[in-house]
Amino acid sequence: MAVSPSFFPPRKRRPSPGSFISPNLSDLKLVRSLLLLSQEISIIKPLNYLQKRSSTSIIRKSKLLVILFEEILRNEKKFLPRSAILCFEEIYIVLQRIKSLLEDCSNGSKMWLLIQNESVSNSFHELTVELSTLLDIFPVTEFPNLSEDVKELVILIRKQCWEKKCFVDPTDKNLRYDVIKLLDQIKKEIIPDYSELLRVFGRLGLIGSGSCKEEIESLEDEVSNHNQVCEKSTVEIIALIGLVRYGKCVLFGASTPRYELASSSSFSEVVFPEDFKCPISLDLMKDPVVVATGQTYDRNSISHWIDSGHETCPKTGQNLVHMNLIPNKAMKNLIALWCRENKIPFESTEPNDKINMTTINKAAMEATRMTAVFLVDKLAASQLPETANRIIFELRVLSKTSSDNRACIAEAGAIPKLVQYLASENAQLQVNAVTTILNLSIFEGNKRKIMESAETLEGVIEVLRSGKTWEAKENAAATIFSLSALHEYRKKLWRKSRVVKGLVELAKSGPVSAKKDALVAILNLAGDRDAVGRLIEGGVVEMAVEVAEAVPEEAVAILATVAKRGGALAVAGAKGAVRKLAEVLRDGPETAKESAAAGLVSVCRRGGTEVLAQLVATPGIERTIWEVMGMGTMRARRKGASLLRILRRWSVAVEDQTAVAYSTNHVSTLSIVQT
């Protein structure tokens, strides 16, 4: 599962706490540290496109300091004057800050560096002046062994560092004005001039799709660094992301999908552990949280689910007794560790992250709209599958970002254009098309567009039934799940026998991830009481029993839901269903035991004495119920108590019947003897 290192740009650097703390080092060790730090700064390459003069100047001064520290180490004794030590400690802090500033500018976003041009120029100036001040108080006379050349070098550095005014490169200043002008044009819904866009991007070194993609990632990193500090900065950065994304598509075309870049393996082939994927978005969780039922979701996905008016757990169908979202820090740490081990970039999303519609400004919205319109128009005109695949992949990436992007793409008319590619013989093109529709369906406003388009819905169902790959079928099932989130669409979906059959077939034969997607979609459909009969006819109960070993949580939740909503007799009559529920209650994962207890209560109440006899025959069942009552969730405890009462009533009834039968037989025997 090796992934090319080119996919993983270096992590953006920020000044470390050590940059502002004096080092606690002995005399010559301090000088050696200063020498090493100066050498590290000296080998940093000056910035190419912005702050070129400032970075070159400060690196050159560091090279001169290397000569000074080498001379001191070569000629001085073990102990240094106290005044020199104090001066060197302060110089160490300044050099640390210089290094951090250079690395931050080198590895960060060019666009954001340009917008912050004056502030960054002032930072270079302040550090240079601080260095000059420290060299002013450097006690040269207390170093008698320094050569005259080195003493003159100190004076030279001091003079070079003394600059009265901050230097702001006029070229950078004009370029900043050009970028702001482009943003203003986009905000006013004016399409930027192609040649002007090309010139600005070229000046920033954004000369291809790859460099633009890296710039977008750098800007997204800036968002995570600013959104908790300054919302205004976050808004500005998001506008720049929209500009770069638009320029990337217009100037350099849609990206080549990653799976085409790698020869043997690629990022798209990385298989994330199922437990690390959000059951709603199916993406790697950035901020896992636990809901009232004990299930874990990504915060953004479950928040949107709850904000849409749902009061149930998407995975289990159970009512949420409260809407609190508890951070799952253990899961988050496991995900981060796994990503590091597999060289996969992982940037966590904290609860206060605001990469959503509340921080999107007019310029960002218009840039996204222009990008979507451009891509959809290109898709409509494309003739070659390879071209269409790149464009749809770009739409897929864009639709994954935010609800506003999904709305813009749908408004641009993308959904009807995607339909024809659902039946493509090109497997990856089909995957990209159905995944884009899945992403679009997450936005509630787009659900109606998909459901009201018979061709789109039928196309998704056909992919579910006969997609070229498991990934295509899996994402088609996820689309059904997304659409069925709205109660008004569930009836239309479960009434289509092809939907139920497709989900059942996928759950039976697909890989574990596909099984889970199919099962959660079925669970959503089962939320409509009228659907239970159709689901039973479609073989859902037998299928759930069959796959319960591989995916116990989802399978048992379906059995419990079907039993609760009028299908208890069907569950009771299914071969092995009661036994499987009992086994999960006894040996299954904790998250599945609650559903198993609920399912058994419904089945025992309506299934008759035969069901109770099967359950009682399960080894250790009473001890298991006591354990659930003692350590399970509140709902599991209630269901366990109900189940225990049902079994005890049945046991008492059986004992009474046995006693009556014994009494009757005894009387008959006595009568015979007396006769």
N, C-alpha and C positions, 0 to 999 in steps of 0.2 A: 504494500500500500504506500510505497514511496511516492512523494510528491516533489516535483521540481522546485528547488529553492527560489526560482524566479517568481513563484507565486506569492512569496512571503517577503514583502518589503521590510526593512528594518523598523523596529518599533520606534515611534517618535520619542525623542529625548526631551526631558524637562530638567531644569536645574534641580539637583539633588539637595537634600538638607545640608549635606556636607559642604556645599558651595558657600555657605554663609557662617561656618563655624571654624574658629582658629584651630589648627592642628596641634595636638599635644605631642610634640616630637622634640628630641634632644637636638643639640646644636647642629652638628654636621648632618644628621639624618634629615633635619628640616631643609638644609641646603640641597641635599640629594633629591628630596621630594620636589623642591622648586625646579631643579634642573630637569627632572623627569617630566614634570607638568609643562614646563616651557617647551621641551622637545615634542611632547604630544600636540601642543598647539601649533608648533612650527610645521608639522607634517600634514595638518588639515589643509585641504585645498580651498583657496578663496572661492567665494560664491560666484557662480558664472553669470547669472542673469540679473540679480538684484543685489544691492549693497556691495558691489564689487570693490569699489575703492576703500570703503570702511573696513571690510574684512581683510583685504590685502594689506592695508596699513597696520592693523593690529597684529596680524600674523608676522609681519616683518619685524615689528618691535619685539615680539616674543623670541624670534631668532637671535636678536641682539642680546637679549637677556640670557640666553643659553651660554654665550661667551662669558658673561659676567660670573655666572654660577660655576662654570667649569674652572675659571681662574681662582675663585675662592676655595674650591675643593682641592685644587692642586697646590696652593701655597699656604693656606692658613692652618693653624693648629687645631686641636680637638675642640677647644672652647672658644666661643665667639662673644663679643661684647654684648651686654644686655640690651643696649639700644638697637643693635643690629638684629637681634632675635625678634624684638617687638616689631620692627619694620618688616622683617621677612615673613612673620606670621600674617600681617595685613596684606602683603604682596601675594601670599599664597591664596588668600580668599579672593582677591581680585582676579588672579589667573584662573581660579576655578570657575568664576562667573564668566570670564571671557570664553573659556572652553565650552561651557554650557550654552552660552549664547550662539557661538558658531555652530555647534552641533544641532541646536534647535532650528536655526535658520537653514542649515543644510538638509536636514531630514524632514522638515515640515512642509506645509503647503506654500507654494509660490504665490498663489493668489492672495492668501491671507497675509503673507509677508509683505506683499505689495500694498494692501490696504492699510497695514500697520507701518508703512514705510517711515513716516516721521518719528513714530515712537521707537522703532528699532534703531534708526539713525541716532536718536538721542541716547539710547542705551549704549551704543558703541562710543559715543562722545563722553558720556559720564564715566565709563570704565577707563577710557584713555586718560581723562583728567585725574581720576583717582590714582592711576599708576604714576602720573607725573608728580602728584603731591607726595606720594611715598618715596619716590626717588629724590625729591627735594630734601627729605629728612634722612636719607640714607647716609650713615656716618662713614664717608669715604676715608676720612683721616684716621679712623681706627683700624684700617686695613693697610698697614704700611707695605705689605708685600705685593700689593696689586701693582701691575705695570702701569706706566703712564698711558699707554694705549687704552687699557681697560678703563682707567679713570676718565679719560676723554670720552670713552664710549658711553659711560654713565651720563655724562653731561649731554652727549648727543641724544640719547634716548629721552632724557628729561625734556630737552627742547622740542623734540619731535612730538612728545605726548602733550605738550601744552598747546591746546587749541581753544581760542576764545569762544568761537561759535561752533555750533553743531553743523556738520556738513550734510546737506540733503541733496542727493544727486538729482539735478534737474531732469535728466532723462527718466529716472524712476518716477519722479513727481508727475511728469507728463503722462507716463504710462498709467499711473494710478488714476489720473483724470479720465483717460480713455476707457478704462474698465468701468468706472462709475457711470460714464456716459452710456456704455452698452447696457448696464443694468437699468438705467433710467429709460432707455428706449424700450427695453423689454417690458418694463413696468407700464409704459404707455401703450403696450400692444403693438409696437413698431418692430418689424423684423429687422435685426441688425444686418448691415451691409456685409456681404460675404468677404470682400477683400479686407475690410477693416477688422473683421473677426479673425481672419487668417493672420493679419499683421500682428495683432495683439497676442494671439496664442503663440506665434513664432517668437516674439520678443521674450516670452516667459519660458521658452523651451518646451512648450506643449506642441510637439510636432508629429504626433501620431496617436492612434487610438490607445496604445499601451500607456503612454505618458499621461494622457488625459485620465485614464482609469486610475493610475497611481495618484494623480492630483485629487480626484474625487475621494479616494480612500483617505488621503491626508486631510482633506477638509472635514470628512466625517470624524476623523480623530480629533480635529480641533473642536468640533461640536461637543464631544464627550469631555473635553477639557474646559469648555467655557459655559456649558448650559447651567451649571449650578452656581456660577459666579456672576454672569452677566447675560441676561436674556436678550438684550439688544445685540450683543456680539453674536449670539447664537442665530438670531434672525438674519444678520448680515452674512454669516457663513453659509447658511442654508440657501440664500439667494445666489451666492457664488457657486455652490454645488449645482444649482439649476443652470447657471450660465455655462459652466464647464461641460455638463452633460449635453446641453444643447449644441455647443460648439463641437464637441466630440462627434456627435451624430452627423451634423451638417458638413463639417470639414473632412472627416476621416471615415465616415460610414459606420455601420453597426459593427460591434466587436465580433471577432472570431470566437465562438464558444470555446471554453477551456478544454473541453474534451478533444478538440481538434488540434490543440497546441502541443499536447504531450504525446509521445510516440507509444509508450507502453502503459502508462497509467496517468490519471489526471485527477484533479480535485473533484470532478463530478463522480468519480468512481469510489470516492471515500465513503465507506458505509459507517454512518454514525450509530452507536449503540441505541437501541430503541428507547431505553429509559432516559436518554439524553434529549430526545425529540419531544416537542410540545404536541400533545394529542390533537390540538386544534390547528395550528399552523403547519405542523409536520416538520418544522425547522429546528435546528439546534437551539436549545433554550439559552438565552442570554441572562435572564433574571428569573430563575425558577421560584415559584411561590406555591404554597399549599392552601387549598380551599377547605371548606368545612367537612367535606367527605373524605379528606385525606389524600386526594389526588393532586398531582403536581402539574402545573401549567406554566408557560411563559407569561410573565406579568402583563405584557401588552395584549396578548391574545385573550386571556381570561377577563381582563378589564373591559375589553371591547365587547365580549360576550355578555357580561353583566350589564354594561351600559346600554346594551341593546334591549334590555328588559327581561332577560332570562333569569330565572330563579332556581335553575337545576344545574347539576354537575354534568357537563357535556359528555363525559366518558361513561358515567354510571347511570345517568338519568335520575338520580336521587335529588330531592329538594335540598337546597342549601339552607341550613338553619341560621346561618349568618353569612355576611358578605365580606368578612375580613380575609385579607390575603397575607399569609404568613411567609416571610422569606425562607426558602429552603437552602440555607447556607452550605450544608453538607453536600447537597447535589451540585450546587454551583462550584464548589471547590473540586469535586470529582470531574466535572466537565472541563474546568480550566486545566486540571492536571492531565487529563486525557488529550486535550488539544495540544498542550506543550509536548507531550511524548510523541504525538503523531505529526508535529510540525504544522499544525493548523492554527491560523490566527483566531484568537478569541478575545473579543472586546466585550466586557460585561456592560449591561445596561442597568443603571441604578434606577430606583423608583422615581427619582425626580427628573429623569431624562425627558426632554421635551422635543424630540424629533417628531413632531406631529403637527396637526393643523393649527394648534394654538400659537405656534411660533413661525408658521410659514407666512411670509409677507407677499405683497402683490408681485414683486419681481420674481420671486421663486415660483409662484403659481403660474405666472405667464410663461416663464422659461420651460416649465414642465409641460404646459399646454402646447407650446410651440414644438417641443421635442416630440410629443405624442403625435401631433398632426403630421410632422415631417416623416416620422417612421411609418405611420399608417398609410400615408400617400405613397411612400416608397414601396410598401408591401403590396399595395394595390397595383403598382406598375411592374412589380418583379415578375420575371418569367422563369428564372432558374431556381430549382429547389435550394441550392447552396446559398443564393442571395436571400431567399425568403427565410431560410433557417437562421442566418445571422440577424436579420431584422427582428424576427420573432424572439430570438434569444435576448436581444436588447430590450424588447418590450417585457419579456419575462423578468429581467433584472429590474427594470424600472417599476413594474407593477408590484414588486416585492417590498418596495421601500416604505410607502405610506398610503393611507386611504385617499389622500388628495391626488396622488399619482394614479391610483386605480380609477378614480373618478375622471380624471383628465383623459386617460387612455380610452375608457369606454365612450366618453363624449366625442372623442375624435373618430369614432366609428370602427374601433378595432375588432369588436366581437364578431360581426358578420364576416370580416376579412379572415378571421382565424378559423372559421368553421371548415372551409375547404381543406385545410391542412390536417384536420382530425382524421381524415381517411387516407393520409399520405402513406406511401409505401416506404418512405424514408423514416426509419424508426426514431431517430433523434429529432427529426422535424415534428413528428407526431407528439413526442414527449414534450417538446418545447411549447407546442400549440395548446395541449391540454393543461399543462402546468400554468401557462399564462392565464387561461380561462379560470383555473382554480384560484390563482392570485386575485384576479378581478372579482371573483365571486365573494371574496371575504368582505368587500365593501357592500353594505346592505343595499345601497342604491343600485348596484349592478345586478343584484339577484333577480330583480324584476326583468331587466333586459334579457337575461339568459333564459329565464323561465317562459317569457312571452315569445321567445324565438324558438319555434318548433325545431328548426334545423340545428340550432346550437345544442339544445337539450338532447335531441336524437343522436347527434354526433358524439356527445359525451357518453351517452349510454352505449353506443356502438364500440367506443374505445374500451369501456368497462367490460363488454362481452368478448371482444376480439382484438384488443390492442396488440401491437407488435412486441411490446416488452412488458415485464411485470411493473416497471416504473410507470409506464403509461396507464396501465389498468389501476394501479394504486392511486395515482393522482386523479383519475376519473372517479374512483370511489370517494376520495377526499372531496371532490367537487360536489358529489351527491350529498355528502355529510354537510358541507357548507350551505348548500341550498336548502336542505331540510331543517336548518336552524330556525327558519320562519315557519310557524305553524300553518299558515295559509298555503304553503307549497308542499307540505308533507303529503297531503291527500293526493295531489296530482302525481307525486313521485311513486308512492306505494301502489297506486292503482295501475301503474305500468308493470306488468308481470316481468318484462325484460330487466327492469331495475332490480327487483327482488332476486331473480334468477342469477343475474350477473354478480350481485353482491355475495350470494350464497356460494356460487362457484369459485369466486376469488378467495373467500374465506376458507374454503376446503383445500384448494390446491396452491394458493399463492405462498410466497415467503412470509415470515412472521410479520414484517412491517405491513405487507399488503393485507394480511389477515386482520390486523388491528384496524386498518382504515376501513375495511369492509364491515367489520363488526360494529364500530362506532357509528357508521352510517345506518346500519340496521337498527341500532339502539335508538337513534334519533327518530327513525320512521315509526318505531314501536311506541313513541311518545303519543301518537294518535291512537286512541282506543279502537277506533274502527279499523285500524290497519292490522290488528293482531290476527284476525281470521285469514287475511291474505298472506301474512308472514308464515303462519302455520302451514297453509296449503303449499307455500313455496319451499317447505322443508327447513325452515329456520331452526326449529327446535332440535331436530336430528343433527343438523350441522353444528349447532352450539355444543351438543354433547360430544360430537366427534373431535372438535378442535379445543375442547376445554383443557386438555393436557398441555397444549402449546401456549394458549393465551387464556389462562383461567379467569382473569379479571373481567375481560370483555365478554367472554362466553357465559359466565355465570350471571353477569349483569343482565344479559339478554334473557336468559331463562327466568330470572326473577321478575323482570319487567313483563314478559309474556304471561307468566303465571298470575301476576297481580292484576293485569288488565283483561282478564277473562279467559286466559288460556291455561289455567291450572290443570284441567283434565288432560289437555294435550301433552303438557310436560310430564304429568304423572304416568301417562300411557306410553311415553317414548322410552324405548329400551335403554336402560342404564342411566336415565336422567336423574332419578332420585339417588342412586348410588353415587353418581358423580358429584352431585351437590353435597352429599354427606362427606365425600372424600376431600373436597375443597374446604369444607368447614373444618375438617380435622387437620389436614396437612397442607392446605393451600396458603398462598401469601396472605398477609394480614389484610391487605387492601381488598381481597376478594372474599374474605370470610363474612363481611357484613352482607353482601349481596347473596351469598349462599344461605345465610340464616333467613333472610327475607324471603328468598325463593322457597325454602323448605316450609316456612310458616304458611305461605299461600297454598302450596301443593297439599300439605297435610290437612288443611282446613276443608279442602274441596275434593281431595283425591280418594277418600274412603279408607277403609281399614287396611286394605292391601298395601297402600303407601306407608301407613304407619308401621305395619309389620316389617316392611323392607328397611325402614329407617332404624327401628329398634334392633334389627339384626346386624346393623353396622357395628363392628368392634369398637368399643371405647366411645360410643356416641354421647353417652350421658356425661362422661368426664370432659369431652370436647365442648359440650354446651356450657358446662360450668366454667371452663376456661374462657370462653367467649364472653360470658356474663361478667367475669372478673376483670378481663384485660382488654376487651374490645372497645370500639367506639360507642358513644351513647346509643346510637341507633342499633348497633350490633347487640348491645346488652339488652335492649328492649325486645328485640326479635328473639334473642336467645331465651329470655324469660318466657316469652309467649310459646316458644317451641317446647320448652320444658313442661309448661302447664298442659299443653296438648298431649304430650307423650304420657304424662302421669294420669291424666283423665282416661286415656285409652287403656293404660295398664290397670287402673282400678276397674274399668268396665270389663276388661278381660277376666280379672280375678273374680268379679261378681258372677260373670257368666259361668266360669269354671265351678264356683261354689254352688250355683243353682243346679248345674248339670250333675255335680257330685251328689247333692241332696236328693235329686230326682232318682238317680240310679240307686242310691242307698235305700230309699223307700220301696222301690220296685223289688229290690233284692229281699228285703224283709217280708214283703207280701208273699213272695214265692216260697220262702222258708216256712212261714206260718201255714200256708196252704199244704 
